Amino acid sequence: MTARNKGTHSQFLKVVFDVLPSSREAFIGLLESVQADLPTVPGCLGVRIFAHDDTPNRFTLIEEWDDRDLHQTHINGMVKSGAWTKIEAMLSQPPESQYLTPFEAV
């Protein structure tokens, strides 16, 4: 994740994915692509991916964006291209997502 000038704050997004056991290996491959490719998307400042120790088919992404609009533009493009539908087919339930603000910005 990146350092920002005082007074300017990026937007963080937490996304939790619960993956179907039968899709776990394919989803891990997808996450490897996300880790390499997402930071090249305009407005994305970085991504960290976490595997849950107690739930092997749950993964959490923490993404950092310049702002929400750039993230929404990215998601809208994924929906339009059909990429999001392919991701949803690997999941046991819809992903949980939440925008976060760094504590020092509150």
N, C-alpha and C positions, 0 to 999 in steps of 0.2 A: 504494500500500500504506500501511498505517497505522502510527502509532507506538503502542506499548503501554507500560504501566507496567512499571518494572523488576520482574522476578520473575514476570511473566505473559507468556506467549508464545503467539502464534497458531500455527496449523498451516498449513504451505504444502503445496501439491500441484502437482507438475509433470505435465502430460499432453502426450504427443507424438502427433499425428495424422498418418498418411500417407494422403493423399487420392487417390482415383482421378482421373486426368486429366479424365475426362468429368464429374466432380462438383466440380471446383475452384471454378467460379464460384458454384455453389449453396452450397458449404461456406463460401466467403468471406462470402456473405450471412448464413449462420448465425452466423459469428464476429462479425459486426457486431451481431447481436441479442444474442449472449452478452455482448459488451462493455458493452452498455447495460443488459441485464436481470439478469445474474448478480449484480451488487452489490446488487440489491434483494431477493435471496433471504435469508431469515433465517439469520444466521450467516456469510454471505459478506462479507468485509471489502474485497475488491477482486480484480481480475483484470488481468493483463497478457498480451497476445497477441503472439507473435513469428512472423514468417515466416522460414524458413531461406533464407539467401542461396544456398547451394550445392545445395539440393534444393527446387525451386519448389513441390512439392505436399506439403511437410511444414510443419506448424505446431505451435508449442508454446504451451501456456497455463501460466501460473504463477498459481495461485489462492491467496488467503489466506482462511482460515476461522478462526472462533473455536475450533473443535475438529473432530476427525474425525467424531464422531457427527452433527454438523449437516451435514457434507458427505455422509455416507452416507445421511442422510434425504433430502437433495436428489436423489442418484443413484437411490435406491429409487423416488422419485416419478417420475423420468424413465423408468425401466424399466416401472413400472406403467402409465404413460400411453401407452407406445409410442414416445415421443420418442427414446429411446436406440436403438431398432431403426432408426429413420430415419437417425440419425447413422451407425451401423455400416454401413448400405447405401452410404454415400459413401466408405468407407475401403477401402484395398487390403490392410490387415491390422488386427488389433485394436490399439487405442491402447495405448501404454505409459504407465503412471502410477506415480508414486512420491511418497510423503509425504516432506517435508523439514523439518528443524528448523534454525532460524537458528543459526549457529555460536556466537553468544554465549550460547545456551541450553544448549549441550552441556556 
